[in-house]
């Protein structure tokens, strides 16, 4: 029984028994996940565990084989108000197409809110605010091809923030990002969380985002093995694979088996995420 004094958060994201395949390979095997309004939830797990596929089912890039997905209480297949959702995909190093400026990339994230009408004053102001948030206002006119990896990631986050979303979904936002950009991105996310934004993000390790995480959901082989406080690394785990705190120190851990894990599944040693 939960504490009757604890308010129940409105579910912004809800997955119930979601399965998915990529090609003919099962990737999600009955995932249950709820993200309440104002929560910051991290999806953790080894490569191939289903983290990115799970969030791609939420935004509609991957179709589930079974189960139910809701956004803001609406079945995802009927959800239309995508200006309420900001999405930051995994950053790639592939370049192609017509070079765009930083402002053009960020402004493209405003299209859902502007309904493709000509940009107006509020739209231009929103682009400036988003660039200020990620420390890229001085590069507004530059081509994105001239940016470092960390700067490029900041632009992608600004593009997600420019529609002033209620839900921010991020796939490995810190991957391949330099320390200076990591600090800026963490500060940006902290400001969004303080304003009430709900966040669902995929992480390989917590790093500088650790203080912001309310819950961690650990996946293994497409199943939820842990849903609760962020896991701590097992003391005997080699340093190279330990989940570290933002201070860089290994943390004590515990074993946990989620009630929906397949029968016979060994307890997850929550430090072993890679």
C-alpha positions as CSV (number, residue, x, y, z in Angstrom):
1,X,0.0,0.0,0.0
2,X,1.3,3.4,-0.9
3,X,1.5,6.4,1.5
4,X,-2.0,8.0,1.4
5,X,-0.4,11.3,1.9
6,X,1.7,11.0,-1.2
7,X,0.0,12.6,-4.2
8,X,-0.4,10.4,-7.4
9,X,1.4,12.0,-10.3
10,X,-0.4,12.2,-13.6
11,X,1.1,9.7,-16.1
12,X,2.7,11.6,-18.9
13,X,4.2,8.4,-20.5
14,X,2.8,4.9,-20.0
15,X,3.8,1.6,-21.5
16,X,1.9,-1.5,-20.7
17,X,3.2,-4.9,-21.8
18,X,4.9,-3.4,-24.8
19,X,6.8,-5.8,-27.2
20,X,8.7,-4.9,-30.3
21,X,10.9,-6.5,-32.9
22,X,13.7,-5.1,-35.1
23,X,13.7,-7.2,-38.2
24,X,12.7,-10.6,-36.8
25,X,14.7,-10.1,-33.6
26,X,12.6,-9.5,-30.4
27,X,13.9,-6.4,-28.6
28,X,11.2,-5.5,-26.1
29,X,9.6,-8.4,-24.2
30,X,6.6,-6.9,-22.3
31,X,7.9,-3.6,-21.0
32,X,5.9,-1.8,-18.3
33,X,6.9,1.8,-17.7
34,X,5.2,4.9,-16.3
35,X,6.7,8.4,-16.1
36,X,4.7,10.8,-13.9
37,X,4.4,14.5,-14.5
38,X,7.6,16.3,-13.4
39,X,9.6,13.1,-13.0
40,X,13.1,12.5,-14.4
41,X,13.4,8.9,-15.4
42,X,16.6,7.3,-16.8
43,X,16.6,4.1,-18.9
44,X,19.8,2.2,-18.2
45,X,21.2,-1.1,-19.5
46,X,23.8,-2.7,-21.7
47,X,24.0,-2.1,-25.4
48,X,21.2,-4.1,-27.0
49,X,19.0,-4.2,-23.9
50,X,16.2,-2.2,-25.6
51,X,16.7,1.3,-24.1
52,X,16.6,3.2,-27.4
53,X,13.9,1.0,-28.9
54,X,11.7,1.7,-25.9
55,X,11.8,5.4,-26.4
56,X,11.4,5.1,-30.1
57,X,8.2,3.2,-29.6
58,X,7.0,6.1,-27.5
59,X,7.6,8.6,-30.3
60,X,6.3,6.3,-33.0
61,X,9.5,5.5,-34.8
62,X,9.1,1.8,-33.9
63,X,5.7,0.1,-34.0
64,X,5.0,-2.2,-31.0
65,X,4.0,-5.7,-31.7
66,X,1.7,-5.8,-28.6
67,X,0.9,-3.7,-25.6
68,X,-0.4,-0.2,-25.1
69,X,1.4,3.2,-25.1
70,X,-0.1,6.4,-23.9
71,X,1.1,10.0,-23.9
72,X,-0.6,12.5,-21.6
73,X,-3.4,9.9,-21.1
74,X,-4.1,9.5,-24.9
75,X,-3.3,6.3,-26.8
76,X,-0.2,7.1,-28.8
77,X,-1.8,6.3,-32.2
78,X,-4.4,9.0,-31.5
79,X,-2.0,11.5,-30.0
80,X,-1.6,14.6,-32.2
81,X,-0.2,17.4,-29.9
82,X,3.4,16.8,-30.6
83,X,4.4,20.3,-29.7
84,X,4.2,19.1,-26.1
85,X,7.0,16.6,-26.7
86,X,10.7,17.5,-27.4
87,X,12.9,14.7,-28.7
88,X,16.7,14.6,-28.8
89,X,18.0,11.6,-30.9
90,X,21.4,10.0,-30.6
91,X,23.9,12.3,-32.1
92,X,25.5,10.9,-35.3
93,X,28.7,12.0,-37.0
94,X,27.2,11.5,-40.5
95,X,26.9,14.7,-42.4
96,X,25.0,15.2,-45.6
97,X,22.4,17.2,-47.4
98,X,22.3,21.0,-47.7
99,X,24.4,22.7,-44.9
100,X,22.2,24.5,-42.4
101,X,22.9,27.2,-39.9
102,X,22.5,26.7,-36.1
103,X,19.4,28.9,-36.1
104,X,17.8,27.0,-39.0
105,X,18.3,23.7,-37.2
106,X,16.8,25.1,-33.9
107,X,14.0,26.8,-35.7
108,X,12.9,23.5,-37.3
109,X,11.9,22.4,-33.8
110,X,9.3,25.2,-33.7
111,X,7.3,23.8,-36.7
112,X,4.9,21.7,-34.6
113,X,3.9,24.7,-32.5
114,X,3.8,27.2,-35.4
115,X,1.7,24.8,-37.6
116,X,4.1,25.6,-40.5
117,X,2.9,29.3,-40.7
118,X,5.5,32.0,-41.2
119,X,7.7,32.7,-38.2
120,X,6.6,35.5,-36.0
121,X,8.1,37.5,-33.2
122,X,7.3,34.9,-30.5
123,X,8.9,32.1,-32.6
124,X,12.1,34.1,-33.1
125,X,12.2,34.9,-29.4
126,X,11.8,31.2,-28.6
127,X,14.8,30.3,-30.8
128,X,16.9,32.9,-29.1
129,X,16.0,31.6,-25.7
130,X,16.7,28.0,-26.6
131,X,20.2,29.0,-28.0
132,X,20.9,31.0,-24.8
133,X,19.9,28.1,-22.7
134,X,22.5,25.8,-24.3
135,X,25.2,28.5,-24.6
136,X,25.1,28.7,-28.4
137,X,23.7,32.2,-29.1
138,X,27.1,33.3,-30.3
139,X,27.1,30.6,-33.0
140,X,23.6,31.3,-34.3
141,X,24.7,32.1,-37.8
142,X,27.4,29.4,-38.1
143,X,26.9,26.3,-40.2
144,X,26.4,23.1,-38.1
145,X,29.2,21.5,-40.0
146,X,31.7,23.9,-38.2
147,X,30.6,22.7,-34.8
148,X,32.3,20.2,-32.4
149,X,30.5,17.1,-31.3
150,X,29.5,18.7,-28.0
151,X,28.3,21.9,-29.7
152,X,26.3,19.9,-32.2
153,X,24.6,18.1,-29.3
154,X,23.7,21.4,-27.7
155,X,22.0,22.5,-30.9
156,X,19.9,19.3,-31.0
157,X,18.8,19.9,-27.4
158,X,18.0,23.6,-28.3
159,X,15.9,22.3,-31.2
160,X,14.0,20.1,-28.7
161,X,13.5,22.9,-26.2
162,X,12.4,25.6,-28.7
163,X,8.8,24.3,-28.7
164,X,8.7,24.7,-24.9
165,X,7.8,21.0,-24.4
166,X,6.1,19.5,-21.3
167,X,7.9,16.2,-22.0
168,X,11.5,15.9,-23.0
169,X,12.8,12.6,-24.4
170,X,16.5,12.2,-24.9
171,X,18.5,9.3,-26.3
172,X,22.1,9.3,-24.9
173,X,22.4,13.1,-24.6
174,X,25.9,12.8,-23.1
175,X,27.4,10.3,-25.5
176,X,30.6,11.6,-27.1
177,X,30.2,15.0,-25.5
178,X,33.2,16.9,-24.0
179,X,33.2,17.7,-20.3
180,X,32.5,21.4,-20.9
181,X,29.4,20.6,-22.9
182,X,28.3,18.0,-20.4
183,X,28.3,20.7,-17.7
184,X,26.3,23.1,-19.9
185,X,23.8,20.3,-20.8
186,X,23.4,19.3,-17.2
187,X,22.7,22.9,-16.2
188,X,20.2,23.3,-19.0
189,X,18.4,20.1,-18.0
190,X,18.4,21.2,-14.4
191,X,16.6,24.5,-15.4
192,X,14.0,22.6,-17.4
193,X,13.3,20.2,-14.5
194,X,13.0,23.1,-12.1
195,X,10.3,24.6,-14.4
196,X,8.4,21.3,-14.2
197,X,9.4,19.6,-17.4
198,X,9.0,15.8,-17.4
199,X,12.1,14.0,-18.7
200,X,12.6,10.4,-20.0
201,X,16.2,9.8,-21.1
202,X,18.5,6.9,-22.1
203,X,21.8,7.0,-20.4
204,X,24.9,4.7,-20.4
205,X,26.0,6.1,-17.1
206,X,24.5,8.7,-14.8
207,X,27.5,11.1,-14.7
208,X,26.7,14.8,-14.1
209,X,22.9,14.1,-14.4
210,X,22.9,11.9,-11.4
211,X,21.5,14.5,-9.0
212,X,18.5,15.1,-11.3
213,X,17.4,11.5,-11.6
214,X,14.3,10.5,-9.7
215,X,14.0,6.9,-10.9
216,X,16.1,4.5,-12.9
217,X,14.6,1.7,-15.1
218,X,17.2,-0.9,-15.9
219,X,16.6,-3.1,-18.9
220,X,18.2,-6.4,-19.8
221,X,17.3,-8.4,-22.9
222,X,14.2,-6.3,-23.4
223,X,12.8,-6.8,-19.9
224,X,12.6,-4.5,-16.9
225,X,14.8,-5.7,-14.1
226,X,14.8,-2.7,-11.9
227,X,12.4,0.2,-11.5
228,X,13.2,2.5,-8.5
229,X,16.0,4.5,-7.1
230,X,19.1,4.9,-9.4
231,X,21.2,1.7,-8.9
232,X,24.6,1.8,-7.2
233,X,27.6,0.0,-8.6
234,X,28.7,-3.3,-7.0
235,X,31.9,-2.8,-5.0
236,X,33.6,-5.8,-6.7
237,X,32.9,-4.6,-10.2
238,X,36.1,-3.6,-12.1
239,X,36.5,0.2,-12.2
240,X,36.1,0.5,-16.0
241,X,32.5,-0.8,-15.9
242,X,31.3,0.7,-12.6
243,X,28.4,3.1,-12.7
244,X,30.0,6.1,-11.1
245,X,28.6,9.1,-9.4
246,X,29.1,12.6,-10.7
247,X,32.2,12.8,-8.5
248,X,33.7,9.9,-10.2
249,X,33.7,7.5,-7.2
250,X,32.3,4.0,-7.4
251,X,29.2,3.4,-5.3
252,X,28.0,0.3,-3.4
253,X,25.2,-1.6,-5.2
254,X,22.6,-4.3,-4.8
255,X,20.9,-7.1,-6.7
256,X,17.4,-6.8,-7.9
257,X,14.9,-8.8,-9.9
258,X,11.9,-7.0,-11.3
259,X,8.6,-8.9,-10.8
260,X,8.1,-9.0,-14.6
261,X,11.4,-10.6,-15.4
262,X,11.3,-14.0,-17.0
263,X,11.3,-17.0,-14.6
264,X,14.8,-18.1,-13.7
265,X,16.4,-14.7,-14.4
266,X,19.4,-14.0,-12.2
267,X,19.3,-10.9,-10.0
268,X,20.7,-7.9,-11.9
269,X,23.9,-6.6,-10.4
270,X,23.0,-3.0,-11.1
271,X,26.6,-1.8,-11.6
272,X,27.0,-4.0,-14.6
273,X,25.4,-1.8,-17.3
274,X,27.9,-2.3,-20.0
